[in-house]
Amino acid sequence: MSDWGDKLLTAGGAPVTVPRDPAREAARDELLDAGYHKHDPSVLQRITDWISDHVADALDSISGDGTDGTTGLVLFLIVAVLIGAALWWRLGAPRRAARTVQDVYGTEGPRSADQYRADAAGHAAAGRWNEAVREQMRALVRGLEERTLLDTRPGRTASEAAAEAGRALPEHAAALAGAARTFDDIAYGERTADQDAYRLLHELDRTLERTRPVLAPEAAGAVGAPVPPPGGAA
């Protein structure tokens, strides 16, 4: 008895014999047509479904629906580690720089500029450059406050202090901005200080001590304006 798959009928009803292998290949080619698979889940969706299924199985095991709660817990931890590793690879390591930046003096509040300078020198002598840079920047800002070039204001960041001081000391504005960036990178970021970073801040602090501020245009005009005689006569 002949196999029905070996024969096809023409439009007129006459049988046409088709060999098995070509018929199988034709059927396979037809099934490989993209039109049949356009609604198939993507590779990412299949991976997500696989993870979801394993998490669900692990949770079922932990809750007692499975055969072994310990096995379910182990599976859950493995899946959690895999998900964490995938997120780490995709998003990268968390950055400490993303933390909220504190004010330049930290949590202990301001002390005198001379105290900060002494602490900075002590850290530098011991080779603790990170601490030396932090204390030296605080000495610089506190020194400007003591000279009333900056108002004493809680919560001010190093960048804010540098920007405000740069307006009174414009020739040193760029150096002040660079000092603030160095302080932020070392105090709140991931940069490590060295002797050169401390030396630059120390020299800038000494230079600012000898620099006279630039008066604002209004103040300069007021200083240079003649004092009118009593009674308003010219």
Buried (B, 14 or more C-beta within 10 A) or exposed (E): EEEEEEEEEEEEEEEEEEEEEEBEEEEEEEEEEEEEEEEEEEEEEEEEEEBEEBBEBBBEBBEEEBEEBEBBBBBBEEBEEEEEEEEEEEEEEEEEEEEEBEBBBEEEEBBEBEBBBBBBBEBBEEEBBBBBBBBBBBBBBBBBBBBEBBEEEEEBBBBBBBBBBBEBBEEBBEBBBBBBBBBBBBBBBEBEBBEEBBBBBBEBBEEBEEBEBEEEEEEEEEEEEEEEEEEEEE
